[in-house]
């Protein structure tokens, strides 16, 4: 932007003086450029300026000289030219007028002659700048109103420093019940796994080993995730390895020594968990919490080996009974009716499976016991605001894992 500002319709020559033009180095040059806040000033067109000038020239009476805000001019050094008007500070950051061609006026030799023209003009330019009413961009609060009406928004951790709430944390903050049942999909997976156990038991020990290993892996991972410890690769691997060692020990010793193989493996694994936790450099509270979670996960994984040590007919009845119990529990029934219906379904499935095997009506008792243990495991998987991952791991495996002691003990007593 040049130094030729628009003041009252005339072009100002900063180098003109009463004694003639001066060298540019002898005067002070003021440079005004467009900055960030000048873009918010209202734009004034050249046509509007011309119209305001025409109205000002026809107005009566003329504006007094002392009321006209004129720019501050400094007289060149060595010249005692008096200033006819009081110096008024002119706003520094104004919207520049569009550069339009207009008539050039010759420079006058006298300062009074130079300032004579603006005296008879009302200078309507400040009035034009005083009307920035129709500026629609002055409402920064308007976009935030729909966000407040749309409910709470959870910010990203990378922008505002807040962690995103999980479903369990949101339910806990809202005061909802900590019991969230897994639902029909995990129940269907549990039923499929129970039928695989029953079918594998009918084929033999090695046919039962494949679904049993899958059950032990789900149990190890699901229990750690149920306790809020994830990822816990070392603990999950340790618990799963305990289950595999128990399976190998039972296959090596036979079903008649199943209790010794299971309890011996469990004792060794508890000692191993203690040694590993003593080498940890975590805080004492965190170390104790990890120790209890690792021992519990390893114990459940080793106890699941009871399916391999039980009688094949008992495993068939127990797998079918657990499948019927979890499916009945997942049905949308009233609170007190749902567990009763699940127990009746497990007993009925035990009778049906007992008729196919050599248990007969004794299968009802075995099926009822397996159903009770399955509901306990299902309740444990539904506690403390579990996530979908917990439902798909612990919610699938814990009913069958919890039913393993009942299948083993009742099978030995009834078969």
C-alpha positions as CSV (number, residue, x, y, z in Angstrom):
1,X,0.0,0.0,0.0
2,X,1.4,3.4,-0.9
3,X,1.6,6.5,1.2
4,X,-1.1,8.3,-0.8
5,X,-4.0,8.0,1.7
6,X,-7.3,9.5,1.0
7,X,-8.0,12.6,3.1
8,X,-11.0,14.7,2.0
9,X,-10.7,14.1,-1.7
10,X,-7.2,15.4,-2.3
11,X,-3.9,13.6,-2.7
12,X,-1.3,14.4,-0.1
13,X,2.2,14.9,-1.2
14,X,4.4,14.3,1.9
15,X,7.4,15.9,0.3
16,X,5.6,19.2,-0.6
17,X,6.3,22.3,1.7
18,X,6.1,26.0,1.6
19,X,9.7,26.2,0.4
20,X,9.3,23.6,-2.3
21,X,9.7,19.8,-2.5
22,X,12.1,18.2,-0.1
23,X,14.3,15.2,-0.4
24,X,12.7,12.0,0.8
25,X,15.5,11.4,3.2
26,X,14.7,14.6,5.1
27,X,11.2,13.5,6.1
28,X,9.8,10.6,7.9
29,X,7.9,8.0,5.9
30,X,5.1,6.1,7.5
31,X,4.3,2.7,6.0
32,X,0.9,1.2,6.7
33,X,0.2,-2.4,5.5
34,X,-2.6,-4.8,5.8
35,X,-2.4,-6.8,9.1
36,X,-4.5,-9.5,10.7
37,X,-7.0,-7.2,12.3
38,X,-7.5,-4.8,9.3
39,X,-9.2,-7.6,7.5
40,X,-12.1,-7.4,10.0
41,X,-12.8,-3.7,9.2
42,X,-15.8,-3.0,6.9
43,X,-15.0,-2.4,3.3
44,X,-16.0,1.0,1.8
45,X,-16.5,1.3,-1.9
46,X,-15.4,4.2,-4.0
47,X,-18.9,5.0,-5.2
48,X,-20.1,5.4,-1.6
49,X,-17.2,7.8,-0.9
50,X,-18.1,9.9,-3.9
51,X,-21.8,10.0,-2.8
52,X,-20.8,11.1,0.7
53,X,-18.6,13.8,-0.7
54,X,-21.4,15.1,-2.9
55,X,-23.8,15.3,0.1
56,X,-21.1,17.0,2.2
57,X,-20.5,19.7,-0.3
58,X,-24.2,20.7,-0.4
59,X,-24.6,20.7,3.4
60,X,-25.0,23.9,5.4
61,X,-23.2,25.2,7.5
62,X,-19.6,24.1,6.7
63,X,-17.6,22.2,9.2
64,X,-15.4,24.2,11.5
65,X,-11.7,23.8,10.9
66,X,-10.9,22.6,14.5
67,X,-13.3,19.7,14.3
68,X,-11.7,18.2,11.2
69,X,-9.4,15.2,12.2
70,X,-6.3,15.7,10.1
71,X,-3.2,13.4,10.0
72,X,-0.2,14.3,11.9
73,X,2.4,15.9,9.7
74,X,5.8,16.7,10.8
75,X,7.5,19.8,9.5
76,X,10.9,19.3,7.9
77,X,13.9,20.1,10.0
78,X,15.0,23.7,9.6
79,X,11.6,25.1,8.5
80,X,9.5,27.0,11.0
81,X,6.2,26.5,9.2
82,X,3.4,26.8,11.8
83,X,0.7,24.1,11.9
84,X,-2.8,25.7,11.5
85,X,-4.7,23.0,13.2
86,X,-4.3,21.0,16.3
87,X,-2.7,17.6,15.7
88,X,-5.1,14.7,16.1
89,X,-4.0,11.1,16.1
90,X,-5.3,9.3,13.1
91,X,-6.3,5.6,13.4
92,X,-3.3,3.6,12.2
93,X,-5.0,0.4,10.9
94,X,-7.8,1.4,8.6
95,X,-9.2,-0.5,5.6
96,X,-7.4,1.0,2.5
97,X,-9.5,2.5,-0.1
98,X,-9.5,0.9,-3.5
99,X,-7.0,2.4,-5.8
100,X,-9.1,4.3,-8.3
101,X,-7.9,6.9,-10.8
102,X,-8.9,10.4,-9.8
103,X,-7.9,14.0,-10.7
104,X,-4.4,15.0,-9.7
105,X,-4.1,18.3,-7.9
106,X,-1.0,20.4,-8.2
107,X,1.0,21.0,-5.1
108,X,0.5,24.4,-3.5
109,X,3.3,26.5,-2.3
110,X,1.6,27.6,0.9
111,X,0.4,25.3,3.7
112,X,-2.8,27.4,4.1
113,X,-3.6,26.9,0.5
114,X,-3.1,23.2,0.9
115,X,-5.4,22.9,3.9
116,X,-8.1,25.2,2.5
117,X,-10.0,22.6,0.6
118,X,-10.8,20.2,3.5
119,X,-12.3,23.1,5.6
120,X,-15.5,23.3,3.6
121,X,-16.0,19.6,3.5
122,X,-17.9,17.7,6.2
123,X,-15.5,14.6,6.0
124,X,-18.1,11.8,6.1
125,X,-15.4,9.1,6.0
126,X,-15.4,8.5,9.8
127,X,-19.2,8.1,9.7
128,X,-18.9,5.4,7.1
129,X,-16.4,3.6,9.4
130,X,-18.7,3.9,12.4
131,X,-21.3,1.6,10.9
132,X,-20.0,-2.0,11.0
133,X,-23.4,-3.4,11.9
134,X,-24.0,-6.0,9.3
135,X,-20.9,-8.1,10.2
136,X,-22.2,-11.7,10.5
137,X,-18.8,-13.2,11.6
138,X,-19.0,-11.8,15.2
139,X,-20.8,-14.7,16.8
140,X,-18.2,-17.4,17.7
141,X,-20.5,-19.0,20.3
142,X,-23.2,-20.1,17.7
143,X,-21.4,-23.3,16.5
144,X,-21.0,-24.5,20.1
145,X,-24.7,-24.5,20.9
146,X,-25.6,-27.7,19.0
147,X,-22.8,-29.6,20.7
148,X,-24.2,-28.8,24.1
149,X,-27.6,-30.0,23.1
150,X,-26.3,-33.2,21.5
151,X,-25.1,-34.6,24.8
152,X,-21.7,-35.2,26.3
153,X,-18.9,-35.5,23.8
154,X,-15.7,-37.4,24.7
155,X,-12.6,-35.7,23.5
156,X,-9.6,-37.3,22.0
157,X,-6.6,-37.8,24.3
158,X,-4.2,-36.3,21.7
159,X,-6.0,-32.9,21.6
160,X,-7.3,-32.1,25.0
161,X,-5.6,-34.5,27.3
162,X,-8.7,-36.4,28.5
163,X,-9.0,-40.2,28.1
164,X,-12.0,-41.5,26.2
165,X,-14.5,-43.2,28.5
166,X,-15.2,-46.9,28.0
167,X,-18.7,-48.4,28.2
168,X,-17.9,-49.8,31.6
169,X,-16.7,-46.4,32.9
170,X,-19.7,-44.7,31.5
171,X,-22.0,-47.2,33.1
172,X,-20.2,-46.9,36.4
173,X,-20.5,-43.1,36.3
174,X,-24.2,-43.2,35.5
175,X,-24.8,-45.6,38.4
176,X,-26.0,-48.5,36.4
177,X,-25.8,-52.1,37.7
178,X,-22.3,-53.7,37.5
179,X,-23.9,-57.0,36.3
180,X,-24.1,-57.1,32.5
181,X,-25.0,-60.6,31.1
182,X,-23.1,-61.8,28.1
183,X,-26.1,-62.3,26.0
184,X,-27.1,-64.8,23.3
185,X,-24.0,-64.7,21.1
186,X,-21.6,-65.8,23.8
187,X,-24.1,-68.3,25.0
188,X,-24.3,-69.8,21.5
189,X,-20.5,-70.1,21.4
190,X,-20.5,-71.7,24.8
191,X,-23.2,-74.2,23.6
192,X,-21.1,-75.0,20.5
193,X,-18.0,-75.5,22.6
194,X,-19.9,-77.7,25.0
195,X,-21.2,-79.9,22.2
196,X,-17.6,-80.1,20.8
197,X,-16.5,-81.4,24.2
198,X,-19.3,-83.9,24.3
199,X,-18.5,-85.1,20.8
200,X,-14.7,-85.2,21.5
201,X,-15.4,-87.3,24.7
202,X,-17.4,-89.8,22.6
203,X,-14.4,-90.1,20.3
204,X,-11.8,-90.6,23.0
205,X,-9.2,-88.8,25.0
206,X,-7.3,-87.3,22.1
207,X,-10.5,-86.3,20.4
208,X,-11.4,-84.4,23.6
209,X,-8.0,-82.7,23.7
210,X,-8.6,-80.3,20.8
211,X,-11.7,-78.5,22.2
212,X,-10.2,-78.7,25.7
213,X,-7.1,-76.7,24.6
214,X,-9.3,-74.1,23.0
215,X,-11.3,-73.9,26.3
216,X,-8.1,-73.4,28.3
217,X,-6.9,-70.6,26.1
218,X,-10.1,-68.7,26.3
219,X,-10.1,-69.2,30.1
220,X,-6.6,-67.8,30.5
221,X,-7.2,-64.8,28.3
222,X,-10.7,-64.0,29.6
223,X,-9.8,-64.1,33.3
224,X,-7.0,-61.5,32.9
225,X,-9.3,-59.3,30.8
226,X,-12.1,-59.7,33.3
227,X,-9.7,-58.3,36.0
228,X,-8.8,-55.3,33.8
229,X,-5.3,-56.5,33.1
230,X,-4.5,-56.2,29.3
231,X,-2.3,-56.9,27.6
232,X,-0.9,-59.5,30.1
233,X,1.0,-61.7,27.7
234,X,3.3,-63.2,30.3
235,X,0.5,-64.0,32.7
236,X,-1.7,-65.5,29.9
237,X,1.1,-67.5,28.5
238,X,2.0,-68.8,32.0
239,X,-1.6,-69.8,32.8
240,X,-2.1,-71.5,29.4
241,X,1.1,-73.3,29.8
242,X,-0.1,-74.7,33.1
243,X,-3.2,-76.1,31.5
244,X,-1.1,-77.8,28.8
245,X,1.2,-79.3,31.4
246,X,-1.8,-80.6,33.3
247,X,-3.2,-82.2,30.1
248,X,0.2,-83.8,29.4
249,X,0.6,-85.1,32.9
250,X,-2.9,-86.6,32.9
251,X,-2.5,-88.3,29.6
252,X,0.8,-89.7,30.8
253,X,-0.5,-91.0,34.1
254,X,-4.1,-92.0,33.0
255,X,-7.6,-91.2,34.3
256,X,-7.1,-93.1,37.5
257,X,-4.4,-90.6,38.6
258,X,-6.2,-87.5,37.3
259,X,-6.6,-85.9,40.7
260,X,-2.8,-86.2,41.4
261,X,-1.9,-84.9,38.0
262,X,-4.2,-81.9,38.4
263,X,-3.3,-81.0,42.0
264,X,0.4,-81.5,41.4
265,X,0.5,-79.3,38.4
266,X,-1.5,-76.6,40.3
267,X,0.9,-76.6,43.2
268,X,4.0,-76.3,40.9
269,X,2.3,-73.5,39.0
270,X,1.4,-71.5,42.1
271,X,5.1,-71.7,43.2
272,X,6.2,-70.6,39.8
273,X,3.9,-67.6,39.8
274,X,5.2,-66.6,43.2
275,X,8.8,-66.7,42.0
276,X,8.0,-64.6,38.9
277,X,6.2,-62.0,40.9
278,X,9.0,-61.7,43.3
279,X,11.3,-60.7,40.4
280,X,8.9,-58.0,39.3
281,X,9.9,-54.3,39.8
282,X,6.3,-53.0,40.0
283,X,4.7,-51.4,43.0
284,X,3.8,-53.7,45.9
285,X,0.0,-53.2,45.4
286,X,0.3,-53.8,41.7
287,X,2.5,-56.8,42.3
288,X,0.0,-58.4,44.7
289,X,-2.8,-57.7,42.3
290,X,-0.9,-59.4,39.4
291,X,0.0,-62.3,41.6
292,X,-3.6,-63.0,42.5
293,X,-4.8,-62.7,38.9
294,X,-2.1,-65.0,37.6
295,X,-2.7,-67.7,40.3
296,X,-6.5,-67.6,39.7
297,X,-6.1,-67.8,35.9
298,X,-3.7,-70.7,36.2
299,X,-5.9,-72.5,38.7
300,X,-9.0,-72.2,36.4
301,X,-7.0,-73.3,33.4
302,X,-5.6,-76.4,35.2
303,X,-9.0,-77.2,36.7
304,X,-10.5,-77.3,33.2
305,X,-8.4,-80.4,32.7
306,X,-11.0,-82.2,34.8
307,X,-13.0,-82.7,31.6
308,X,-10.1,-84.9,30.4
309,X,-9.9,-86.9,33.6
310,X,-13.7,-87.5,33.9
311,X,-15.5,-90.5,32.5
312,X,-16.5,-90.0,28.8
313,X,-20.2,-90.4,29.5
314,X,-20.1,-87.8,32.2
315,X,-18.4,-85.4,29.9
316,X,-21.1,-85.9,27.3
317,X,-23.9,-85.3,29.8
318,X,-22.1,-82.3,31.3
319,X,-21.4,-80.6,27.9
320,X,-25.0,-81.0,26.8
321,X,-26.3,-79.7,30.1
322,X,-24.1,-76.7,30.1
323,X,-25.1,-75.8,26.6
324,X,-28.8,-76.0,27.5
325,X,-28.3,-74.0,30.7
326,X,-26.5,-71.0,29.0
327,X,-29.0,-70.9,26.2
328,X,-31.9,-70.8,28.6
329,X,-30.2,-68.2,30.7
330,X,-29.7,-65.9,27.7
331,X,-33.5,-65.9,26.9
332,X,-35.3,-62.6,27.7
333,X,-37.1,-63.9,30.8
334,X,-37.9,-62.1,34.1
335,X,-35.2,-62.1,36.7
336,X,-36.2,-64.9,39.1
337,X,-37.6,-67.0,36.3
338,X,-34.4,-67.0,34.1
339,X,-32.1,-69.0,36.5
340,X,-34.9,-71.5,37.3
341,X,-35.5,-72.1,33.7
342,X,-31.8,-72.6,33.1
343,X,-31.6,-75.2,35.8
344,X,-34.6,-77.0,34.6
345,X,-33.2,-77.0,31.1
346,X,-29.9,-78.4,32.3
347,X,-31.6,-81.2,34.2
348,X,-33.7,-82.0,31.2
349,X,-30.7,-82.1,28.9
350,X,-28.9,-84.3,31.4
351,X,-31.8,-86.8,31.3
352,X,-31.8,-86.7,27.5
353,X,-28.0,-87.2,27.2
354,X,-28.1,-89.8,30.0
355,X,-30.6,-91.8,27.9
356,X,-28.1,-91.8,25.0
357,X,-25.3,-93.0,27.3
358,X,-25.2,-95.5,30.1
359,X,-26.2,-93.0,32.9
360,X,-30.0,-93.1,32.4
361,X,-31.9,-91.0,34.9
362,X,-28.7,-90.3,36.9
363,X,-27.9,-87.9,34.1
364,X,-30.5,-85.5,35.5
365,X,-28.4,-85.0,38.7
366,X,-25.2,-84.7,36.8
367,X,-26.8,-82.2,34.4
368,X,-28.3,-80.2,37.3
369,X,-24.9,-80.0,39.1
370,X,-23.2,-78.9,35.8
371,X,-25.9,-76.4,35.2
372,X,-25.4,-74.8,38.7
373,X,-21.7,-74.5,38.2
374,X,-22.2,-73.0,34.7
375,X,-24.5,-70.3,36.1
376,X,-21.8,-69.4,38.6
377,X,-19.2,-69.1,35.9
378,X,-21.7,-67.1,33.8
379,X,-22.3,-64.7,36.7
380,X,-18.6,-64.2,37.2
381,X,-18.2,-63.2,33.6
382,X,-21.0,-60.7,33.9
383,X,-19.6,-58.8,36.9
384,X,-18.0,-55.4,37.2
385,X,-19.1,-53.8,33.9
386,X,-17.5,-56.3,31.5
387,X,-16.7,-55.3,28.0
388,X,-17.6,-57.2,24.8
389,X,-14.2,-58.8,24.7
390,X,-14.8,-60.2,28.2
391,X,-18.1,-61.6,27.1
392,X,-16.5,-63.2,24.1
393,X,-13.7,-64.8,26.1
394,X,-14.6,-65.3,29.8
395,X,-18.3,-65.3,29.0
396,X,-17.8,-68.3,26.7
397,X,-15.2,-70.3,28.7
398,X,-16.1,-69.8,32.4
399,X,-19.4,-71.7,32.3
400,X,-17.6,-74.8,31.0
401,X,-14.5,-74.3,33.1
402,X,-16.6,-74.0,36.3
403,X,-18.5,-77.1,35.4
404,X,-15.4,-79.3,35.2
405,X,-15.2,-80.2,38.9
406,X,-18.8,-81.2,39.0
407,X,-18.5,-83.3,35.9
408,X,-15.4,-85.0,37.3
409,X,-16.7,-85.6,40.8
410,X,-20.3,-86.5,39.9
411,X,-19.1,-88.6,37.0
412,X,-16.9,-90.7,39.3
413,X,-19.8,-91.1,41.8
414,X,-22.5,-91.9,39.3
415,X,-20.8,-93.9,36.5
